[in-house]
Amino acid sequence: MSIDPATRMGAVELTVADLDRSIDYWQRQIGLDVRARENGRAELGVDETVVVLVEQPGAEPADGFTGLYHVALLVPDRPSLARWLAHAARDRVALTGLSDHDVSEAIYLRDPDHHGIEIYADRPRERWQGEVAQRMTTTPLHVDDLLGELDDPGAEPFDGLPERTRVGHVHLRVADVDETVRFYRDVLGFDLMAQLGPAAAFLAAGGYHHHLGANTWESRSAPPAPAASATLRHATVLVPSRDELERVVARAADAGQEPEPVELGVLVRDPSANGLLLSYT
């Protein structure tokens, strides 16, 4: 019943309080391009949309509720991550963390609406393949070693995130980790790669270290964010074919979901009411 191993994550859709402010942040600080904009909605990415922003004037950050913990933008290689870090240092981009997870190296920050963001590069897959639970950890990022990928970090040009930047994974705030695992593993078919008891779990397709993370660090037993919040509207799961999409949707329906057909796929919700758009490439 595993989901197709070629499954990956697509764009996240977020509510924001001020679209102009958010576009400025995601362009200048993060390095994305505006791919489309109309009617209070903007799509941002490089060669593929990774974030969709929907304006809701006056929306307040959704701290303390279920929703998005962070959206993780995967860059294609380590020098790309080093160039982004050099840009962050030079242009005074506010960060919230720098971590080495053994399977990857990651930089963390938050946008003006408190939406969490991770920018990361994977370590070679042969280093961690089949050993995710044993290897995935969190230690301080070796900043000097990472910047050593560049000849002169202070002068390295930054023209935005590179092509092939993708949503590598989405990390969710959930009310209960065990319920979340039962949905993503037993219903949708993701494999459980690692779990930290009742606090966090990491699930994936095709042996990846994780496409989906879930934790209760800020949201144990919490409700969804109020409608007027700046919050996650949905994350996207991209399966490789219409047949696979129909199989996954059918499993969700058999589990008691009422899948909702929408323009780009089918919308379901996890046990914490986090929206999930099921679509295919």
Secondary structure, DSSP 8 states (H G I E B T S, - for coil): ----TT-EE--EEEEES-HHHHHHIIIIII--EEEEEETTEEEEESSSEEEEEEE-TT-EE-TTSBEEEEEEEE-SSHHHHHHHHHHHHHTT---SEEEE-SSEEEEEEE-TT--EEEEEEE--HHHHTT-HHHH---EE--HHHHHTTSS-TTT----SS-TT-EEEEEEEE-S-HHHHHIIIIIIS--EEEEEETTTEEEEESTT-S-SEEEE-TTTTT--B--TTEE-EEEEEEEESSHHHHHHHHHHHHHTT---EEETTEEEEE-TT--EEEEEE-
